[in-house]
Amino acid sequence: MLGSLNTRVMLEYLPAIWQGFLSTLMLSAAGFAGALALGIVACALSIQPLRWLRLSATAYVDAIRATPLLAQLYFLYFGLPRLGVVLPEALIGVVALSLNSGAYVAEIIRSGILAISRGQVEAAISSGMTYLQRMRLIILPQALRPTISPLIGQAIVLVKDSSLLSLISVVELTRAGQMIAIDRFMPVEGLVATALAYLLLYYLLKLVAGAWSHQNRLPGPA
Amino acid sequence: MIEFTDVHKWFGSLHVLNDISLTVTKGEVVVVCGRSGSGKSTLIRCINGLEPFQKGRLVVDGFDLGSSSVRLRELRMEVGFVFQSFNLYPHKTALENVTIAPIHVRGLSKAEAEVRGRALLEKVGLGDRMQNYPHQLSGGQQQRVAIARSLCMQPKIMLFDEPTSALDPEMINEVLEVMVSLAREGMTMMVVTHEMGFARKVADRVIFMDRGAIVETADPETFFTAAKSERTRDFLSKVLHH
């Protein structure tokens, strides 16, 4: 089947696929940046002493994890205009990706923090450090290091999830591939071109991840 | 310097500190011993506020730990604490472990803190290990860094919670030697330990605890040769014969 691929059409649509590739890259980058910010805030809320703030963080994480991304996306897409908030589709898409991924990021970071031994906290307390000093100097530097790999995993999931934005008519990679299918009635060519572009994105992320975790490896001989 | 008056503490229904009254004066070295679960660790953890207590009065260096307005952070700057499991910061070098609190809590400049830190690491025999990370050090070396870390805050009181219990036998002495020299320099110390040799050598007083209460308090000579309580003698016969 792959031998019979019409590569001429695929090449003809290369500019469109390239545009889609860049669009997916940017939507995902913006979405993940938002997810990191949301995740850190939600995680911070979930480990601080005020009960109602903890509960609101838990409610957010549960609501996101319990419902499909597609439902969340449609909820924002159809729901926001009813509240009088009219946003461009791409922005709605980025918000949905951030909200969705942020819940998982919060859990990843939280697991890193909870893995820090009580003794580390007690040593820092005993030396007179404030809560913020403990977090900044002792807990977070240790907690974030083992979260790098799961965070990259989450970023990879987010890139693929961004394909759902094609359903609210955001032009990104999946949408670009669909155009080949629709214009030329060549769905397989469209899908293969799209898949190759996602694969490229995946390897780009792995490259970044490798450099990042090398920089952040534990000091001393591994 | 440290004054317990009728202090009680419960973990649920478990009475972990039962009517503790105890005064430690400046420069005194007090060794606390007892079986595990006797409340000896809890006793010293109350002194820097790591554990709350429910009844009684505890005043440390003028800070009243029972009062709700006690400035625990300021107190903790004056009280060094050495843990059984060292609790060095694994992402920091030995020198950084020692200087981090002086820089961020005492507000020393990095240069000042490093002068102080280097001198202390030299003093505990680790002058050649300053740039090593904890995982590159033996247990005995890690515990000596931990002692230097506490001393770098220039505390008035040093608390030790079973500082040699997690160490291989051949490393116990290198840590005890540091503690002995500290005691001889006049540091106020409370040491929870089973190292009776250390108690004999430098303790001004030895305390035996059982089921949350202080059963016996005596100078080392009396404690080891003429303990009044049956439970103390029973305990001593067990720890001294192996």
Interface residues (C-beta under 8 A of the other chain):
Chain A: S117 G119 Q120 E122 A123 I125 S126 S127 G128 M129 T130 Q133 L137 I138 P141 Q142 R145 L218 P219 G220 P221
Chain B: N48 L50 R73 E74 R76 M77 V79 G80 F81 F83 S85 N87 L88 Y89 P90 H91 T93 I100 A101 H104 V105 N132 Y133 H135 Q136 R149 S150 M153
